[in-house]
């Protein structure tokens, strides 16, 4: 990654500020941060006794589970499309 293309942005997640550096647009980084914050709030509402570290790990586990399900669905969709094209 070249320094010129990097975006540096400070976002707030779970009442803490984080500086994110990457090649994605500022709007994309804000959206990702907002979704993480929202997921953490949802999990905390259901489990108010969780400390921040446990809440962060549960958020990561839930997010990765969602990601893997979407990846599997995408692979199945591609397979279905390929079969249709072969007919």
DSSP file (Angstrom, degrees, kcal/mol; ACC not computed):
  #  RESIDUE AA STRUCTURE BP1 BP2  ACC     N-H-->O    O-->H-N    N-H-->O    O-->H-N    TCO  KAPPA ALPHA  PHI   PSI    X-CA   Y-CA   Z-CA
    1    1 A X              0   0    0      0, 0.0     2,-0.2     0, 0.0     5,-0.0   0.000 360.0 360.0 360.0 129.0    0.0    0.0    0.0
    2    2 A X    >>  -     0   0    0      1,-0.1     3,-0.7    21,-0.0     4,-0.6  -0.587 360.0-126.7 -83.9 149.1    1.4    3.4   -0.9
    3    3 A X  G >4 S+     0   0    0      1,-0.2     3,-0.8    -2,-0.2    -1,-0.1   0.832 106.2  62.9 -61.5 -33.1    1.2    6.2    1.6
    4    4 A X  G 34 S+     0   0    0      1,-0.2    -1,-0.2     3,-0.0     0, 0.0   0.817 103.4  46.6 -65.3 -32.1   -0.5    8.4   -0.9
    5    5 A X  G <4 S+     0   0    0     -3,-0.7    -1,-0.2     2,-0.1    -2,-0.2   0.582  88.3 109.2 -87.9 -10.2   -3.5    6.3   -1.3
    6    6 A X    <<  -     0   0    0     -3,-0.8     2,-0.4    -4,-0.6    17,-0.2  -0.420  54.7-151.8 -74.5 140.6   -4.1    5.7    2.4
    7    7 A X  E     -A   22   0A   0     15,-4.3    15,-2.1    -2,-0.1     2,-0.5  -0.921   4.6-158.9-107.2 135.7   -7.1    7.3    4.2
    8    8 A X  E     +A   21   0A   0     -2,-0.4     2,-0.4    13,-0.2    13,-0.2  -0.975  21.5 164.5-117.1 123.8   -6.8    8.2    7.9
    9    9 A X  E     -A   20   0A   0     11,-2.5    11,-3.5    -2,-0.5     2,-0.5  -1.000  31.1-139.7-143.5 137.6  -10.1    8.6    9.7
   10   10 A X  E     +A   19   0A   0     -2,-0.4     2,-0.3     9,-0.3     9,-0.2  -0.869  29.5 175.8 -98.7 127.7  -11.1    8.7   13.4
   11   11 A X  E     -A   18   0A   0      7,-3.1     7,-2.9    -2,-0.5     2,-0.5  -0.840  26.9-124.3-125.7 162.7  -14.3    6.8   14.2
   12   12 A X  E     +A   17   0A   0     -2,-0.3     2,-0.4     5,-0.2     5,-0.2  -0.947  27.7 173.3-113.8 126.8  -16.2    6.0   17.3
   13   13 A X  E >  S-A   16   0A   0      3,-2.8     3,-1.0    -2,-0.5    21,-0.1  -0.992  73.4 -11.6-131.9 123.4  -17.1    2.5   18.2
   14   14 A X  T 3  S-     0   0    0     -2,-0.4    -1,-0.1     1,-0.3     3,-0.1   0.914 129.2 -53.9  52.5  48.7  -18.6    1.6   21.5
   15   15 A X  T 3  S+     0   0    0      1,-0.2     2,-0.4    -3,-0.1    -1,-0.3   0.710 118.3 106.0  61.9  24.2  -17.9    5.0   23.0
   16   16 A X  E <   -A   13   0A   0     -3,-1.0    -3,-2.8     2,-0.0     2,-0.4  -0.985  67.5-125.2-130.7 145.3  -14.2    4.8   22.1
   17   17 A X  E     -A   12   0A   0     -2,-0.4     2,-0.4    -5,-0.2    -5,-0.2  -0.716  26.8-177.1 -90.6 138.1  -12.3    6.6   19.3
   18   18 A X  E     -A   11   0A   0     -7,-2.9    -7,-3.1    -2,-0.4     2,-0.6  -0.997  21.3-139.0-133.1 136.8  -10.2    4.6   16.8
   19   19 A X  E     -A   10   0A   0     -2,-0.4     2,-0.5    -9,-0.2    -9,-0.3  -0.874  21.4-162.4 -96.7 121.8   -8.1    5.8   14.0
   20   20 A X  E     -A    9   0A   0    -11,-3.5   -11,-2.5    -2,-0.6     2,-0.5  -0.889   5.3-169.5-107.2 130.9   -8.5    3.7   10.9
   21   21 A X  E     +A    8   0A   0     -2,-0.5     2,-0.3   -13,-0.2   -13,-0.2  -0.985  30.9 110.7-122.0 127.9   -5.9    3.8    8.2
   22   22 A X  E    S-A    7   0A   0    -15,-2.1   -15,-4.3    -2,-0.5     7,-0.0  -0.980  71.9 -91.6-175.1-178.1   -6.5    2.1    4.8
   23   23 A X  S    S+     0   0    0     -2,-0.3   -15,-0.1   -17,-0.2    -1,-0.0   0.558  85.9 103.9 -89.3 -10.1   -7.2    2.5    1.1
   24   24 A X  S    S-     0   0    0    -17,-0.1    -2,-0.2     1,-0.1   -17,-0.1  -0.297  81.7 -94.0 -72.2 158.0  -11.0    2.5    1.4
   25   25 A X     >  -     0   0    0      1,-0.1     4,-2.3   -19,-0.0     5,-0.2  -0.272  31.6-113.3 -67.5 157.9  -13.0    5.7    1.1
   26   26 A X  H  > S+     0   0    0      1,-0.2     4,-2.6     2,-0.2     5,-0.2   0.885 118.2  54.2 -59.3 -39.9  -13.9    7.6    4.2
   27   27 A X  H  > S+     0   0    0      1,-0.2     4,-2.0     2,-0.2    -1,-0.2   0.876 108.2  49.5 -65.0 -36.1  -17.6    6.8    3.7
   28   28 A X  H  > S+     0   0    0      2,-0.2     4,-2.6     1,-0.2    -2,-0.2   0.928 111.2  48.5 -67.2 -44.8  -16.8    3.1    3.5
   29   29 A X  H  X S+     0   0    0     -4,-2.3     4,-2.6     1,-0.2    -2,-0.2   0.912 111.4  50.4 -62.1 -42.7  -14.8    3.3    6.8
   30   30 A X  H  X S+     0   0    0     -4,-2.6     4,-2.4     2,-0.2    -1,-0.2   0.899 110.6  50.0 -62.2 -40.2  -17.6    5.2    8.5
   31   31 A X  H  X S+     0   0    0     -4,-2.0     4,-2.4     2,-0.2    -2,-0.2   0.933 111.3  47.7 -64.0 -46.3  -20.1    2.6    7.3
   32   32 A X  H  X S+     0   0    0     -4,-2.6     4,-2.4     1,-0.2    -2,-0.2   0.936 113.3  48.1 -60.0 -47.2  -18.0   -0.3    8.6
   33   33 A X  H  X S+     0   0    0     -4,-2.6     4,-2.6     1,-0.2    -1,-0.2   0.899 111.2  51.0 -61.2 -41.0  -17.5    1.4   12.0
   34   34 A X  H  X S+     0   0    0     -4,-2.4     4,-2.5     1,-0.2    -1,-0.2   0.898 110.2  48.9 -63.6 -41.4  -21.2    2.2   12.3
   35   35 A X  H  X S+     0   0    0     -4,-2.4     4,-2.5     2,-0.2    -2,-0.2   0.889 111.8  48.7 -67.0 -39.3  -22.1   -1.4   11.6
   36   36 A X  H  X S+     0   0    0     -4,-2.4     4,-2.5     2,-0.2    -2,-0.2   0.936 112.7  48.5 -63.9 -46.0  -19.6   -2.7   14.2
   37   37 A X  H  X S+     0   0    0     -4,-2.6     4,-2.2     1,-0.2    -2,-0.2   0.911 112.2  49.0 -59.7 -44.0  -21.0   -0.2   16.7
   38   38 A X  H  X S+     0   0    0     -4,-2.5     4,-2.3     2,-0.2    -1,-0.2   0.919 111.1  49.1 -62.5 -44.7  -24.5   -1.2   15.9
   39   39 A X  H  X S+     0   0    0     -4,-2.5     4,-2.4     1,-0.2    -2,-0.2   0.897 110.3  51.4 -63.5 -40.4  -23.7   -4.9   16.3
   40   40 A X  H  X S+     0   0    0     -4,-2.5     4,-2.5     1,-0.2    -1,-0.2   0.903 109.5  50.1 -64.0 -40.3  -21.9   -4.3   19.6
   41   41 A X  H  X S+     0   0    0     -4,-2.2     4,-2.3     2,-0.2    -2,-0.2   0.913 110.3  50.5 -63.1 -42.6  -25.0   -2.4   20.9
   42   42 A X  H  X S+     0   0    0     -4,-2.3     4,-1.4     1,-0.2    -2,-0.2   0.932 113.8  44.1 -60.5 -46.8  -27.3   -5.3   19.9
   43   43 A X  H  X S+     0   0    0     -4,-2.4     4,-1.5     1,-0.2    -1,-0.2   0.893 112.9  51.5 -67.6 -39.4  -25.2   -7.9   21.6
   44   44 A X  H  < S+     0   0    0     -4,-2.5    -1,-0.2     1,-0.2    -2,-0.2   0.874 105.4  55.9 -66.6 -36.5  -24.7   -5.7   24.7
   45   45 A X  H  < S+     0   0    0     -4,-2.3     3,-0.4     1,-0.2    -1,-0.2   0.881 113.3  41.4 -61.8 -36.8  -28.5   -5.2   25.0
   46   46 A X  H  < S+     0   0    0     -4,-1.4    -1,-0.2     1,-0.2    -2,-0.2   0.720 129.9  28.9 -81.1 -21.9  -29.0   -9.0   25.1
   47   47 A X    ><  +     0   0    0     -4,-1.5     3,-1.8    -5,-0.1    -1,-0.2  -0.556  66.1 167.1-138.1  69.4  -26.0   -9.5   27.4
   48   48 A X  T 3  S+     0   0    0     -3,-0.4    -1,-0.1     1,-0.3    -4,-0.1   0.664  72.1  66.4 -64.6 -15.6  -25.5   -6.4   29.6
   49   49 A X  T 3  S+     0   0    0     -5,-0.0    -1,-0.3     2,-0.0     2,-0.1   0.589  76.0 112.8 -81.1  -9.4  -23.1   -8.2   31.9
   50   50 A X    <   -     0   0    0     -3,-1.8     2,-0.1    -6,-0.2    -3,-0.0  -0.368  63.1-134.0 -68.8 138.1  -20.4   -8.6   29.2
   51   51 A X     >  -     0   0    0     -2,-0.1     4,-2.6     1,-0.1     5,-0.2  -0.397  33.4 -98.5 -79.8 170.0  -17.2   -6.6   29.6
   52   52 A X  H  > S+     0   0    0      1,-0.2     4,-2.5     2,-0.2     5,-0.2   0.876 121.7  51.4 -60.8 -40.8  -15.8   -4.8   26.6
   53   53 A X  H  > S+     0   0    0      2,-0.2     4,-2.2     1,-0.2    -1,-0.2   0.934 113.1  44.6 -64.0 -45.5  -13.3   -7.5   25.6
   54   54 A X  H  > S+     0   0    0      1,-0.2     4,-2.6     2,-0.2    -2,-0.2   0.895 113.2  51.9 -64.7 -39.6  -15.9  -10.2   25.7
   55   55 A X  H  X S+     0   0    0     -4,-2.6     4,-2.2     2,-0.2    -2,-0.2   0.903 109.7  49.5 -62.4 -42.1  -18.3   -8.0   23.8
   56   56 A X  H  X S+     0   0    0     -4,-2.5     4,-2.3     2,-0.2    -2,-0.2   0.906 111.7  48.1 -64.8 -42.0  -15.7   -7.3   21.1
   57   57 A X  H  X S+     0   0    0     -4,-2.2     4,-2.7     2,-0.2    -2,-0.2   0.929 112.1  48.7 -65.9 -44.6  -15.0  -11.0   20.7
   58   58 A X  H  X S+     0   0    0     -4,-2.6     4,-2.7     1,-0.2    -1,-0.2   0.889 111.0  51.4 -61.9 -38.3  -18.7  -11.9   20.5
   59   59 A X  H  X S+     0   0    0     -4,-2.2     4,-2.5    -5,-0.2    -1,-0.2   0.918 111.1  47.6 -63.3 -43.8  -19.1   -9.2   17.9
   60   60 A X  H  X S+     0   0    0     -4,-2.3     4,-2.6     2,-0.2    -2,-0.2   0.913 112.7  48.8 -63.8 -42.7  -16.2  -10.5   15.9
   61   61 A X  H  X S+     0   0    0     -4,-2.7     4,-2.2     2,-0.2    -2,-0.2   0.927 113.4  46.6 -63.6 -45.4  -17.6  -14.1   16.1
   62   62 A X  H  X S+     0   0    0     -4,-2.7     4,-2.3     2,-0.2    -2,-0.2   0.911 113.7  48.7 -62.4 -42.8  -21.1  -13.0   15.1
   63   63 A X  H  X S+     0   0    0     -4,-2.5     4,-2.4     2,-0.2    -2,-0.2   0.901 111.9  48.1 -66.1 -41.4  -19.7  -10.9   12.2
   64   64 A X  H  X S+     0   0    0     -4,-2.6     4,-2.7     2,-0.2    -1,-0.2   0.874 110.0  53.1 -67.7 -36.2  -17.4  -13.7   10.9
   65   65 A X  H  X S+     0   0    0     -4,-2.2     4,-2.2     2,-0.2    -2,-0.2   0.934 110.6  46.8 -61.4 -46.3  -20.4  -16.2   11.1
   66   66 A X  H  X S+     0   0    0     -4,-2.3     4,-2.3     1,-0.2    -2,-0.2   0.911 112.3  51.3 -60.8 -42.8  -22.5  -13.8    9.0
   67   67 A X  H  X S+     0   0    0     -4,-2.4     4,-2.5     1,-0.2    -2,-0.2   0.927 110.0  48.2 -60.5 -47.4  -19.6  -13.4    6.6
   68   68 A X  H  X S+     0   0    0     -4,-2.7     4,-2.4     1,-0.2    -1,-0.2   0.883 110.4  51.5 -64.5 -38.1  -19.1  -17.1    6.2
   69   69 A X  H  X S+     0   0    0     -4,-2.2     4,-2.5     2,-0.2    -1,-0.2   0.925 111.9  46.8 -62.8 -43.7  -22.8  -17.7    5.6
   70   70 A X  H  X S+     0   0    0     -4,-2.3     4,-2.5     2,-0.2    -2,-0.2   0.889 111.3  51.9 -64.6 -38.8  -22.8  -15.0    2.9
   71   71 A X  H  X S+     0   0    0     -4,-2.5     4,-2.4     2,-0.2    -2,-0.2   0.907 111.0  47.4 -63.8 -42.2  -19.7  -16.5    1.3
   72   72 A X  H  X S+     0   0    0     -4,-2.4     4,-2.4     2,-0.2    -2,-0.2   0.919 112.2  49.7 -64.6 -43.9  -21.4  -19.9    1.2
   73   73 A X  H  X S+     0   0    0     -4,-2.5     4,-2.4     1,-0.2    -2,-0.2   0.900 111.0  50.2 -60.8 -41.1  -24.5  -18.4   -0.3
   74   74 A X  H  X S+     0   0    0     -4,-2.5     4,-2.6     2,-0.2    -2,-0.2   0.914 110.2  49.3 -64.0 -43.8  -22.5  -16.6   -2.9
   75   75 A X  H  X S+     0   0    0     -4,-2.4     4,-2.3     1,-0.2    -2,-0.2   0.902 111.8  49.1 -62.7 -40.9  -20.6  -19.8   -3.8
   76   76 A X  H  X S+     0   0    0     -4,-2.4     4,-2.5     2,-0.2    -2,-0.2   0.899 110.8  50.6 -64.8 -40.3  -23.9  -21.7   -4.1
   77   77 A X  H  X S+     0   0    0     -4,-2.4     4,-2.5     2,-0.2    -2,-0.2   0.911 110.5  48.7 -64.1 -43.1  -25.3  -18.9   -6.3
   78   78 A X  H  X S+     0   0    0     -4,-2.6     4,-2.5     2,-0.2    -2,-0.2   0.909 111.6  50.2 -62.8 -41.4  -22.3  -19.0   -8.6
   79   79 A X  H  X S+     0   0    0     -4,-2.3     4,-2.1     2,-0.2    -2,-0.2   0.906 111.2  48.6 -62.1 -42.2  -22.6  -22.8   -8.8
   80   80 A X  H  X S+     0   0    0     -4,-2.5     4,-1.9     1,-0.2    -2,-0.2   0.902 112.1  48.7 -64.0 -42.1  -26.3  -22.5   -9.7
   81   81 A X  H  X S+     0   0    0     -4,-2.5     4,-2.1     1,-0.2    -2,-0.2   0.903 109.7  52.2 -65.5 -40.8  -25.5  -19.9  -12.3
   82   82 A X  H  X S+     0   0    0     -4,-2.5     4,-1.5     1,-0.2    -1,-0.2   0.896 108.1  51.3 -63.1 -40.7  -22.7  -22.0  -13.8
   83   83 A X  H  X S+     0   0    0     -4,-2.1     4,-0.8     1,-0.2    -1,-0.2   0.897 109.6  50.2 -63.2 -40.2  -25.1  -25.0  -14.1
   84   84 A X  H >< S+     0   0    0     -4,-1.9     3,-0.6     1,-0.2    -1,-0.2   0.883 109.4  51.2 -64.5 -38.4  -27.7  -22.9  -15.9
   85   85 A X  H 3< S+     0   0    0     -4,-2.1    -1,-0.2     1,-0.2    -2,-0.2   0.799 105.8  56.1 -69.1 -29.0  -25.1  -21.6  -18.4
   86   86 A X  H 3<        0   0    0     -4,-1.5    -1,-0.2     1,-0.2    -2,-0.2   0.685 360.0 360.0 -77.2 -17.9  -23.9  -25.1  -19.1
   87   87 A X    <<        0   0    0     -4,-0.8    -1,-0.2    -3,-0.6    -2,-0.2   0.479 360.0 360.0 -77.0 360.0  -27.4  -26.2  -20.2
